[in-house]
Amino acid sequence: MPYVRARSLRWLLSATCITLVGCQKPEPDPVEPKPAPTSAAGISAATLGGEIAGGPFLLANARYIVDRRPGYEKVEVSLSAASADSPCAERKPKDAPSVWLRRKGSEPLKAEEVRLAPGEDEPWAVHYQAHDGRRWFGNGTASALVVIHGVGPDLKLSGELWACFADAPGSCVSGRFAADYCPIRIDQHVRGTAAMERPPPADGGIAKRRDAGVGLDAGVDAARQP
């Protein structure tokens, strides 16, 4: 009898597991994103906004970094629905959705328009990340038009973006942004200094103006001159 009861219990547990698996709803198929507009005229003139992962998205804080470390060279623009007390300060709430632009290489940013389609290998890429209350998830398959106007004397990177992603909710954003430059940790100022220039040469000579290709762009180099 004990053996019969144990076997019956195992059968009941197996049947319950099968039932639970069968009751789970399948993940909805992603929606193929529509093609990006062919010119900036198709991008909203308002602040970047739209819907991400089924929820509203409105840009509150935009920043970018330039990483020149060998093997890590990239420019990354972070466009977040979270706000911050200062341009490069911690964003709140931490689980707010964000859209990211990434360009391979650390060469100077220039004015350009780049149209992206899913599956294409381009220097620029667009993706988003969001939080569902339990975990982070994201999507990097998108149709997009990235418009870069350039970097101003105040180091702000201005641009426009239209992007639709291949996900089930059909996430799309469109609009303008102005991103603040935030140095990566190894490029941040030495404690107690506020100058943006690099320290003068050890021999006391006058430092030659850096080649425009070394700086972020001509606007950044000009801003760093006395």
ZIWO-V687256 format. One record per pair of residues at least 6 apart in sequence whose C-alpha atoms are under 8 Angstrom apart, sorted by the first residue. I is the first residue (numbers start at 1). GAP is how many residues later the second one is. If there is no record, write none. Layout:
{{I:GAP} {I:GAP}}
This chain:
{{28:140} {29:138} {29:139} {30:136} {30:137} {30:138} {30:139} {30:140} {31:134} {31:135} {31:136} {31:137} {31:138} {31:139} {32:133} {32:134} {32:135} {32:138} {33:109} {33:110} {33:131} {33:132} {33:133} {33:137} {34:109} {34:130} {35:82} {35:108} {35:109} {36:79} {36:80} {36:81} {36:107} {36:108} {36:109} {36:126} {36:127} {36:128} {37:6} {37:78} {37:107} {37:108} {37:125} {38:77} {38:107} {39:74} {39:106} {40:73} {40:105} {40:107} {40:120} {43:117} {43:118} {43:119} {43:131} {43:132} {44:130} {44:131} {44:132} {45:130} {45:131} {46:129} {46:130} {47:11} {47:12} {47:128} {47:129} {47:130} {48:10} {48:11} {48:112} {48:113} {48:125} {48:126} {48:127} {48:128} {48:129} {49:7} {49:8} {49:9} {49:10} {49:124} {49:125} {49:126} {50:6} {50:7} {50:8} {50:121} {50:122} {50:123} {50:124} {51:6} {51:120} {51:121} {51:122} {52:45} {52:76} {52:78} {52:117} {52:119} {52:120} {52:121} {53:77} {53:114} {53:116} {53:117} {53:118} {54:115} {54:116} {54:117} {57:24} {57:40} {57:116} {58:22} {58:23} {59:20} {59:21} {59:22} {59:23} {59:118} {60:19} {60:20} {60:21} {60:22} {60:23} {61:18} {61:19} {61:20} {61:21} {61:22} {61:23} {61:26} {61:30} {61:118} {62:15} {62:16} {62:17} {62:18} {62:25} {62:115} {62:116} {62:117} {62:118} {63:14} {63:15} {63:16} {63:24} {63:25} {63:115} {63:116} {63:117} {63:118} {63:119} {64:11} {64:12} {64:13} {64:14} {64:93} {64:115} {64:116} {64:117} {64:118} {65:10} {65:11} {65:12} {65:116} {65:117} {65:118} {65:119} {66:7} {66:8} {66:9} {66:10} {66:40} {66:117} {66:118} {66:150} {67:6} {67:7} {67:8} {67:39} {67:117} {68:6} {68:37} {68:38} {73:31} {73:32} {73:33} {74:28} {74:29} {74:30} {74:31} {74:32} {75:27} {75:28} {75:29} {75:30} {75:31} {76:24} {76:25} {76:26} {76:27} {77:23} {77:24} {77:25} {77:102} {78:20} {78:21} {78:22} {78:23} {79:19} {79:20} {79:21} {79:98} {79:100} {80:16} {80:17} {80:18} {80:19} {81:15} {81:16} {81:17} {82:9} {82:10} {82:11} {82:12} {82:14} {82:15} {82:16} {83:8} {83:9} {83:10} {84:6} {84:7} {84:8} {85:6} {87:93} {87:95} {88:92} {88:93} {88:94} {95:35} {95:36} {96:34} {96:35} {97:31} {97:32} {97:33} {97:34} {98:30} {98:31} {98:32} {99:27} {99:28} {99:29} {99:30} {100:26} {100:27} {100:28} {101:23} {101:24} {101:25} {101:26} {102:21} {102:22} {102:23} {102:24} {103:20} {103:21} {103:22} {104:19} {104:20} {105:18} {106:110} {107:106} {107:107} {107:108} {107:109} {107:110} {108:104} {108:105} {108:106} {108:107} {108:108} {108:109} {108:110} {109:41} {109:42} {109:107} {109:108} {110:38} {110:39} {110:40} {110:41} {110:107} {111:36} {111:37} {111:38} {111:39} {112:35} {112:36} {112:37} {113:32} {113:33} {113:34} {113:35} {114:10} {114:31} {114:32} {114:33} {115:28} {115:29} {115:30} {115:31} {116:6} {116:8} {116:9} {116:26} {116:27} {116:28} {116:29} {116:30} {117:25} {117:26} {117:27} {118:23} {118:24} {118:25} {119:22} {125:15} {126:14} {126:15} {126:16} {126:18} {126:37} {127:11} {127:12} {127:13} {127:14} {127:15} {127:38} {128:10} {128:11} {128:12} {129:7} {129:8} {129:9} {129:10} {130:6} {130:7} {130:8} {131:6} {139:26} {139:27} {139:28} {140:25} {141:24} {141:25} {142:21} {142:22} {142:23} {142:24} {143:20} {143:21} {143:22} {144:17} {144:18} {144:19} {144:20} {145:16} {145:17} {145:18} {146:13} {146:14} {146:15} {146:16} {147:12} {147:13} {147:14} {148:9} {148:10} {148:11} {148:12} {149:8} {149:9} {149:10} {150:7} {150:8} {150:9} {151:6} {151:7} {151:66} {151:68} {151:69} {152:6} {152:67} {152:68} {153:66} {153:67} {153:69} {153:70} {154:66} {154:69} {155:25} {155:26} {155:64} {155:65} {155:68} {156:22} {156:23} {156:24} {156:25} {157:21} {157:22} {157:23} {157:24} {158:18} {158:19} {158:20} {158:21} {159:17} {159:18} {159:19} {160:14} {160:15} {160:16} {160:17} {161:12} {161:13} {161:14} {161:15} {161:16} {162:10} {162:11} {162:12} {162:13} {163:9} {163:10} {163:11} {164:6} {164:7} {164:8} {164:9} {165:6} {165:7} {189:6} {189:7} {196:28} {197:27} {197:28} {200:6} {200:7} {201:6} {210:11} {212:6} {212:9} {215:6}}
